[in-house]
Amino acid sequence: MFDPTEKLKEFIACESVSADPAFAPGLRRAQEFVSALLESLGMKVELVPTAMHPIILGAREGPPDWPHVVIYGHYDVQPPDPLDLWTSKPFEATIRGERIYGRGAADNKGPLLVHLTALARLLEERPDLPMRITVVVEGEEEIGSPSFSEFLARYKDRLQADFCLLSDTGNPSPNQVVLTCGLRGILTFELEVAGPKCDLHSGLHGGVLHNPIQALCEILASLHDAEGRVAIDGFYDAVLPAEAWEQAELGKIGTTEEEYQRFLGVPGFHTPPGISPLEATRFQPTLEINGIGGGYQGEGSKTVIPSRAFAKLSCRLVPNQKPLAVWQLVKSAIEFRCPPGVRGTLKLGHHGRPYVVVPPGRSNTPPDQNPALKAAFASAHEGVTRVFGRPPLYLREGGSVPIIADLKSIVGLDSVMLGLFLPEDNLHAPDESFNLRVMEKGIEVSRHILSSIAGLAG
């Protein structure tokens, strides 16, 4: 039996940044680490080639009447920059108090190990466990999972299962677990505004042309109204309101607006009228400016009119918004608002649909919902209540895991998403960490889920 904390240290040491080709050796080490771990559990392991980073496919086979569960995770991580803001080295795991620090600790290496450790403990206790398990671990999640939908189409038959179990979502506190029942979709794109054929002396040519940075800022400023709503016709037309049970669950979250404001460190919120901050992050779509650049940005001054300026933007989408339909709305609005003295170019990035699964017993639960999925939610509820001392909440989350919607649309597979990371875990930021107490409790909950589902066999 392996020690999950020691294994997590090894996993963090694999510098598996998918966005940067310089980290190719670390990605290979992460693939080898996961493959070896799955083989130690008696699984047949296959590396499925993609255009970039292979998908690891592990299988524990058995009779077709055994329950079948898919476990999902990803071995790639975000870049560690800015390095000077880390207290310890990002790829040398460090334990301080109840936390293990390192890039990928919470997203998604620690949570993935939660489920693999639970499976290992269960198999040690019950080597003849009547359950088929398929483990899918990809290496491109942090860059939008560009290869995943093709993989799902190719391996659809092998992924026919009762449900998918994963942990790439969060909880509001160490003692309050969320069984995430919805994720926002995503749409990313870039806008470049071009003016003169080259950078110009601002004294010799200033005042006779539309500065691309100014034009870009004017476009960006027009995308929201003064009250914080996206100012694009039709943007909200497809948005479905939250159900009454969802509003009731949100009311149990235990986080006040004042606490959330202090956590963010902002002087105030900027949400549309009638929308609370906690509602905005779960039930409302967004259009955000994620990066902006152009002109001279070094030390001192350089009086230049830049030839180009750019911005990186994204939308988070909610049911029933469709990414490409929203893209056409946004694209048309920006093209129309581009001033005549400059040229605007838009480039579509990655995108994914929103996803919602209705927990059993809610007023709008589909009557034909998979019985094994209902059993999985019931066992998760029971396990969380027993291990954490209080029942889980059922909430949508503001983040996006596009592959979850793809699993549903391509394979027909719904997901049980056990929240494990916390707001203070600093996902995508310096000093990322994972709470070791939550990790151990999560292992027990995952073990309970798998054991309960295996009990359905026969």
Summary of the structure (lengths in Angstrom):
residues: 458
radius of gyration: 23.5
end to end distance: 28.1
largest distance: 83.9
contacts: 1529
relative contact order: 0.19
helix: 37%
strand: 22%
